[in-house]
């Protein structure tokens, strides 16, 4: 059932009331008894953003690692940066001699 916000314009009472959508709106103020109790327009409790993502969802927090990424015991570690990449961050160009076979 939705929760509606009501306010009395005479005494200033503000109250949230849970009622069915089919129920008639309340008009009598429970505090002062006058017919100035009216339903207020309020913002929704959530916002739709993008394709199926709610702003009220948990965005942060630790991410669980994939089982696939942990199951690589034969993976070789990346080579350590040598002196040519340490200062500029860009690898130096190196040219290797062409490979030739022993038979010509």
C-alpha positions as CSV (number, residue, x, y, z in Angstrom):
1,X,0.0,0.0,0.0
2,X,1.3,3.5,-0.8
3,X,2.1,6.1,1.9
4,X,0.6,9.5,1.3
5,X,1.7,12.7,2.9
6,X,-1.1,14.9,4.3
7,X,-0.9,18.4,5.8
8,X,-3.5,20.6,7.5
9,X,-3.5,24.2,6.4
10,X,-5.1,25.4,9.6
11,X,-3.0,23.9,12.4
12,X,0.1,22.9,10.3
13,X,0.0,19.2,11.2
14,X,1.9,17.0,8.7
15,X,1.3,13.3,8.7
16,X,2.1,10.3,6.5
17,X,-0.8,7.9,6.1
18,X,-0.7,4.4,4.6
19,X,-3.9,3.8,2.6
20,X,-5.1,1.9,-0.4
21,X,-5.1,3.6,-3.8
22,X,-8.9,3.0,-3.9
23,X,-9.5,4.7,-0.5
24,X,-11.0,8.2,-0.6
25,X,-8.6,11.0,0.4
26,X,-8.7,12.2,4.0
27,X,-10.2,15.7,4.6
28,X,-10.7,16.0,8.4
29,X,-7.6,16.9,10.4
30,X,-7.0,14.5,13.3
31,X,-5.4,17.3,15.4
32,X,-7.8,20.2,15.0
33,X,-10.9,18.5,13.5
34,X,-11.3,21.0,10.6
35,X,-11.9,20.0,7.0
36,X,-8.5,21.4,5.9
37,X,-6.5,18.2,5.8
38,X,-5.2,17.7,2.2
39,X,-3.0,15.3,0.4
40,X,0.5,16.7,-0.5
41,X,2.5,16.1,-3.7
42,X,5.8,14.4,-2.8
43,X,8.7,13.0,-4.8
44,X,9.0,9.3,-5.4
45,X,11.2,7.2,-3.1
46,X,13.4,6.0,-6.0
47,X,14.5,7.2,-9.4
48,X,14.8,5.1,-12.6
49,X,18.1,5.8,-14.3
50,X,19.4,4.1,-17.4
51,X,18.2,0.6,-18.4
52,X,17.2,-1.1,-15.2
53,X,19.5,0.6,-12.7
54,X,18.1,2.3,-9.7
55,X,19.8,5.2,-8.0
56,X,19.0,3.7,-4.6
57,X,20.9,0.5,-5.4
58,X,24.2,-0.1,-3.8
59,X,26.8,1.3,-6.1
60,X,30.0,0.9,-4.1
61,X,31.4,-1.8,-1.9
62,X,33.9,-4.5,-2.6
63,X,33.5,-6.4,-5.8
64,X,33.7,-10.2,-5.8
65,X,36.5,-11.5,-8.0
66,X,35.6,-13.8,-10.9
67,X,36.4,-17.4,-10.4
68,X,37.8,-17.5,-13.9
69,X,40.4,-14.8,-13.2
70,X,41.6,-16.6,-10.1
71,X,42.0,-20.0,-11.8
72,X,45.1,-19.1,-13.8
73,X,48.0,-20.7,-12.0
74,X,50.2,-21.0,-15.1
75,X,50.0,-17.3,-16.0
76,X,53.3,-15.6,-16.2
77,X,53.9,-12.4,-14.4
78,X,54.5,-9.2,-16.4
79,X,58.2,-8.4,-16.9
80,X,59.6,-5.8,-14.6
81,X,60.2,-2.4,-16.3
82,X,63.7,-1.8,-17.3
83,X,65.6,1.4,-17.1
84,X,64.4,2.6,-20.6
85,X,60.8,2.6,-19.5
86,X,61.2,3.8,-15.9
87,X,61.9,7.5,-16.6
88,X,59.5,8.2,-19.4
89,X,56.9,5.5,-19.0
90,X,57.2,4.6,-22.7
91,X,59.1,1.6,-23.9
92,X,62.2,2.2,-25.9
93,X,62.3,0.8,-29.4
94,X,64.6,-2.2,-29.7
95,X,65.3,-4.0,-33.0
96,X,66.3,-7.6,-33.0
97,X,68.4,-9.2,-35.7
98,X,66.5,-11.1,-38.3
99,X,66.2,-14.9,-37.7
100,X,67.8,-17.0,-40.4
101,X,67.7,-20.7,-40.8
102,X,70.8,-22.8,-41.0
103,X,70.0,-24.0,-44.5
104,X,70.1,-21.8,-47.5
